[in-house]
Amino acid sequence: QVQVVESGGGLVQPGGSLRLSCATSGITFRLYDINWYRQAPGKQRELVATITTTGTINYSASLKGRFTISRDNARRMAYLQMDSLKPEDTAVYLCNTDHHSLSWANYWGQGTQVTVSS
């Protein structure tokens, strides 16, 4: 059974930091690209960052270097370090695992809420 579980969200003041974690089980983690998405109320789901099986990283241009994605294949986990948080970063953050060659092997977590507010 495949499980993808996000954690680390919460309430943080503007300018603060959070580190989100994505724990997986039931998949050969090293064969999956990892995507972090976010969805704010009333807005479309947005791709925030991607790290591929080979370590290639891409970020949404809107982030301007504030977020850092990483992965630990040995622990089957991925992370999203978020710094200089802004109120507009408030959203549910979701981890997505996408097999590098099998289009049907795509799994989502339930998400973790991040709220940036003073």
N, C-alpha and C positions, 0 to 999 in steps of 0.2 A: 504494500500500500504506500502510495506516494504521499508525503506530507511536506508542506512548505509553510513555515511559521515565522512571521515577523514579530519583532519585539523592539523595545527601546523608545517608543514614542512617548509623548507626554506634553505637558504645558511648559513652555519656556518663554522667557522675556525676549523682546527684540534685541538682536546682537549676540544672543546666546548660541549654544551648540548642543547638538544631540548626535548620538551614534545609534543608528538602526542596525539590527541584526536580522539575518534571514537564515534560519536553520532548516536543513532539508534531510529527508530520509526516504529510502525506497527508490532512489535514482543513482546512477553512476555520475556523481556530481561533476567530475572533470570533463564530461562530454557535453555539458550544458552551458550555453551562454546565459548570463544573468542580467536581467533588466529590473531596474527600479522605476516604477510608475508612481504617479500621484493623482488623486482626484479630489478636487475641491467641490463644495456644494454648488450645483448649478453650472459646473464647467465640465468640459470634456476631459477624459483621462489623458494625462500627459506623460510622455516618456522622459524621465529625468536623467538616467544614466544607464550605460551598458558596459559590461566587461565580458569579453568573449572567452572561449576555451583557451585561446592562445595569449590572453592577457591584453588584447587590444581594448582600449577604453574610449568611450565617447560620452559626451555630456550635452544636455540641452544648452543651446547658446544663451538662453535666458538666465542661466545660473551664474555666469561670469566668474567661474573659479571658486565658488563658495562650497561646493560639495565634492567629496572624494569617494569613489567606489573602489572596493577591493574584494578579494576572495581568498579563502583558505581551502584549498582542495582536500587537504588531509582531514580537516574538520567538517567538510561538506557545508561550509557556511560562507555567506557573503555579507558585506557591510556597506553602509552608507554613512559616512561622516559628514555632518551638516554644520557648517560654521556661519557666523554672521547672519543668523536667521532673521527673516523679515515677516511681518504679518501676512504677506501674500504667499508665504510658504505653507501656511495652514492648509492641511489636506490630510486625507488618508493615504498613506504610503504603502504600496503593494510590491511584493517581490514576485517576479516571474522567472521561471526556469524554462529555457527553450533549447531543446536538443539541437546540436549543431548541424544534423543532417536528416533527422526524422521529423517531418513537419507536424505529425500528430502528437508528438511527445512535448507537450507544452502545459505547464502547471502553474497555478497561482496560489498565493496565500490569501488569507482573509484580510490582511492589512493591519496597519497600526496607525492610530491617530496622532498627528502632530499639530499642536496648537501654539501659535506664536502670538503672545498678547502680553501687554503690561497690566 
